[in-house]
Amino acid sequence: MALSDHPDVGRREALRRMAAGAVGAASASWVESLSAFARAQAHTGAAHAAQAATGWTPQVLTAWQNEAVTALAELIIPATDTPGAKAARVNRFIDQVLRDAPPSERNAFFVGLAWMDSRSKALFGTDLVAASASEQTDLLTRVSAERPDPADRQGAEFFRVLKSMTISGFYSSEIGLRQELGDDGQLFHIEFKGCDHPEHQ
């Protein structure tokens, strides 16, 4: 689930594999649609500005939701010998994407995040943000299983879209571009295709 779980492959290769599988198994149309929208938004000036802004505050995420998204994204792309999702301010990217996404998809994301919180309380007796890193990891391991428990299906859908958005946000950041990919300002994201869903046009 976390990149540190792939000791025999490089970080970039692990991310490619994660990105390829991020929405492939998704059964909910909102997961595929929101993931595609996030990939398209990764190329916009607004996304870059949000990640670089000083004095930033969330536009649609509550303070608690922002903490939860930050913690989960860091578990997906943790800091290793290079910075992770938190340092790359992936939470800001996700907030920006959700601000511009169709309300139905934004609401589905929030419902999924609320489910993760409820599941954390049921499993560990504490909310998602207050849970320990090991408890958060356990929860993500459950929902990212190849065949998750039927009771975890909603969490599995949320994890797929969060994983896809985290990867898009990480590689749209200066850290992702320069430190991970070695971009000198001339690199183009040829592997990311724009979103062609009518609701996002």
C-alpha positions in Angstrom: 0.0 0.0 0.0 2.7 2.5 1.0 5.7 2.9 -1.3 7.9 1.7 1.5 6.2 -1.7 1.0 8.0 -2.1 -2.3 11.7 -2.5 -1.3 12.7 -4.2 -4.6 11.5 -1.5 -7.0 12.3 2.1 -7.3 9.9 4.7 -6.1 9.0 5.9 -9.6 8.2 2.4 -10.8 6.1 1.8 -7.7 4.1 4.9 -8.4 3.6 3.9 -12.0 2.2 0.6 -10.9 -0.1 2.3 -8.4 -1.3 4.9 -10.9 -2.0 2.2 -13.5 -4.2 0.3 -10.9 -5.7 3.3 -9.2 -9.0 3.3 -11.1 -8.8 0.1 -13.2 -10.7 -2.0 -10.7 -13.1 0.8 -9.6 -16.8 0.0 -9.9 -18.1 3.4 -9.1 -18.2 5.9 -12.0 -17.4 8.8 -9.7 -14.1 7.3 -8.9 -12.9 7.1 -12.5 -14.4 10.5 -13.3 -12.9 12.3 -10.4 -9.5 10.6 -10.9 -9.4 11.7 -14.5 -10.4 15.2 -13.5 -7.5 15.4 -11.0 -5.1 14.2 -13.7 -6.3 17.0 -16.0 -6.1 19.6 -13.2 -2.5 18.6 -12.5 -1.5 20.6 -15.6 -3.3 23.8 -14.7 -1.7 27.0 -13.2 -4.3 27.0 -10.5 -3.1 23.7 -9.1 0.5 24.8 -9.0 -0.5 28.1 -7.4 -2.4 26.4 -4.7 0.5 24.2 -3.8 3.0 27.1 -3.7 0.8 29.7 -2.1 1.8 31.3 1.2 -0.9 31.8 3.8 -2.9 29.1 2.3 -6.2 27.9 3.8 -8.5 25.2 2.5 -11.3 26.3 0.2 -13.6 23.3 0.6 -11.9 20.9 3.1 -12.7 21.5 6.7 -9.7 21.8 9.1 -10.3 18.2 10.2 -10.7 16.9 6.6 -7.5 18.6 5.6 -5.6 16.9 8.4 -7.1 13.5 7.4 -6.3 14.0 3.7 -2.7 15.1 4.6 -2.2 12.1 6.8 -3.6 9.5 4.4 -1.7 11.0 1.4 1.6 10.8 3.3 0.9 7.1 4.0 0.4 6.6 0.2 3.6 8.5 -0.7 5.7 8.7 2.5 8.9 10.6 2.9 11.9 8.4 2.2 15.3 9.7 1.0 13.2 12.3 -0.8 10.1 14.2 0.5 6.7 12.7 0.5 3.1 13.9 -0.1 2.9 16.1 2.9 6.0 18.1 1.9 4.7 18.3 -1.6 1.5 19.8 -0.3 -0.7 17.2 -2.0 -3.5 18.2 0.3 -3.7 21.6 -1.3 -3.9 20.0 -4.7 -6.8 17.8 -3.6 -8.6 20.8 -2.1 -8.2 22.7 -5.4 -9.5 19.7 -7.4 -12.5 19.2 -5.1 -13.3 22.9 -5.3 -13.7 22.7 -9.1 -15.1 19.2 -9.3 -18.9 18.6 -9.9 -20.7 18.7 -6.6 -21.8 15.1 -6.8 -18.2 13.9 -7.1 -17.1 16.2 -4.3 -19.8 15.0 -2.1 -18.9 11.4 -2.9 -15.4 12.1 -1.8 -16.5 13.6 1.5 -18.9 10.6 2.1 -15.9 8.3 1.5 -13.7 10.2 3.9 -16.5 10.2 6.6 -16.8 6.4 6.1 -13.0 6.1 6.7 -13.5 8.0 9.9 -16.4 5.8 11.0 -14.4 2.7 10.2 -11.5 4.0 12.3 -13.7 4.5 15.2 -15.2 1.1 14.9 -11.8 -0.6 14.6 -9.7 1.4 16.9 -12.0 3.5 19.1 -10.6 6.7 17.8 -11.2 9.1 14.9 -9.1 8.9 11.7 -6.9 11.9 12.5 -6.3 10.8 16.1 -5.5 7.3 15.2 -1.8 6.2 15.3 0.2 5.9 12.1 0.1 2.1 12.5 -3.7 2.1 12.9 -4.1 4.4 9.8 -1.9 2.0 7.9 -3.9 -0.9 9.0 -7.1 0.7 7.8 -5.6 1.6 4.4 -4.3 -2.0 4.1 -7.8 -3.3 4.6 -9.4 -1.0 2.0 -6.6 -1.5 -0.5 -6.7 -5.3 -0.5 -7.1 -7.0 -3.9 -10.4 -8.4 -2.6 -11.5 -6.2 0.2 -14.2 -7.4 2.7 -17.6 -6.4 1.3 -18.0 -4.3 4.4 -15.0 -2.2 3.2 -16.2 -1.6 -0.4 -17.0 2.0 0.2 -13.6 2.6 1.7 -12.0 0.7 -1.2 -13.6 3.1 -3.7 -12.5 6.1 -1.6 -8.9 4.8 -1.4 -8.7 4.3 -5.2 -9.6 7.9 -5.9 -7.5 9.3 -3.1 -4.5 7.3 -4.3 -5.0 8.6 -7.9 -5.4 12.2 -6.7 -2.3 11.9 -4.5 -0.1 10.7 -7.3 -1.4 13.4 -9.6 -0.8 16.0 -6.9 2.6 14.8 -6.1 3.8 14.9 -9.7 2.4 18.3 -10.3 4.4 19.7 -7.4 7.9 21.2 -7.5 9.1 18.4 -5.3 7.7 15.7 -7.5 8.9 17.2 -10.7 12.3 18.3 -9.7 13.4 15.9 -7.0 11.7 12.8 -8.2 11.7 13.2 -12.0 14.6 15.6 -12.3 12.6 18.1 -14.3 14.6 21.1 -15.4 11.5 23.0 -16.6 11.3 21.2 -20.0 9.6 18.0 -18.9 6.1 17.4 -20.2 3.7 15.0 -18.6 3.1 12.9 -21.6 1.7 10.0 -19.5 -1.2 12.1 -18.2 -4.2 12.5 -20.4 -6.7 15.2 -20.0 -10.2 14.5 -18.8 -12.8 14.1 -21.5 -15.8 13.7 -19.3 -18.6 16.1 -20.4 -19.4 17.2 -16.8 -15.8 18.5 -16.5 -15.7 20.5 -19.7 
